Amino acid sequence: MKVKVAFQGERGAFSEQAGYAFFGDRMIPIALHSFEEVFKSVKKGDVDYGVIPIENSLYGSIHQNYDLLQRHNVYIVGEVKLRIKHYLLANYGVRMSDVKKIYSHPQALAQCEDFLKKLKGVEIIPTYDTAGSAKMIKEKKILDGAAIAGKQAGKYYGLKTLKSGIENHEKNFTRFLILSKRKIIARKNPKTSIIFTTKNIPGALFSALGVFAYRYINLLKIESRPIIGQPWRYMFYLDFEGSIEDEICADAISELKKMTQYYKFLGTYEKGREVE
């Protein structure tokens, strides 16, 4: 059965590639302008699923999406770890010596910083999307500029490759989350994501994490984000191995709730595989 899948950016974006890696040919891609729109579309049921980037192996977390996970009532139902290979794309007829401007998303520019530092007399221009940059130079027939995007974007917009593999390190992966308005608990190789806040007392975070250590539950990631309106107070995002339905994990969560001021379950989903 076909499924509508929303992602931020233009056709050919890495988020779209992550969607196809997860759903295959069942996916009907729905390109939206912002991450907020992706969350809203999933929550309203306009689409079946959403795909968002959450973390890059070179440059860390996408904080905006952590905040949106807290603000919107959607569930994580899957993840994909996509190998990100960046290409310098241009219109046919443009040579490397012609390039005076390079356009791309700030994350992509940061991931290609080493390559960009070697260029002389080239202006680096941040844009809202990698694939959107490719689309722009094609539609505007820009002949003195290039875009950093994925190979798929180059194919989609009919651009040629000036340079390939320009990322700082070949082990450049982005972890994408699959979102749904329905809670779907994975049975196979599960991991769980939650959010919580602690009381403002000594040892509060130590005690909160201790409920997992005491039960030998492996923690996979912890991320802190500021609580709006409460300066220097933080919300914690936690990923751990296991399912919310496992007795040992359920016991840990039950104990955690007793010592926290806020708790939100984000999802139990299968650990994502790395996709080249």
KASUL-V128532 format. One record per run of one state. SS is the DSSP state (a for helix, b for strand, c for the rest). FROM is the first residue (numbers start at 1). LEN is the number of residues. If there is no record, write none. Layout:
BEGIN
ss from len
SS FROM LEN
SS FROM LEN
END
This chain:
BEGIN
ss from len
c 1 2
b 3 6
c 9 5
a 14 13
b 27 6
c 33 2
a 35 10
c 45 4
b 49 8
c 57 3
b 60 2
c 62 1
a 63 9
c 72 3
b 75 9
c 84 3
b 87 4
c 91 5
a 96 3
c 99 2
b 101 5
a 106 6
c 112 1
a 113 5
c 118 5
b 123 5
c 128 2
a 130 10
c 140 5
b 145 5
c 150 1
a 151 7
c 158 2
b 160 5
c 165 8
b 173 8
c 181 9
b 190 9
c 199 5
a 204 10
c 214 5
b 219 8
c 227 7
b 234 8
c 242 5
a 247 12
c 259 1
b 260 11
c 271 3
b 274 2
c 276 1
END
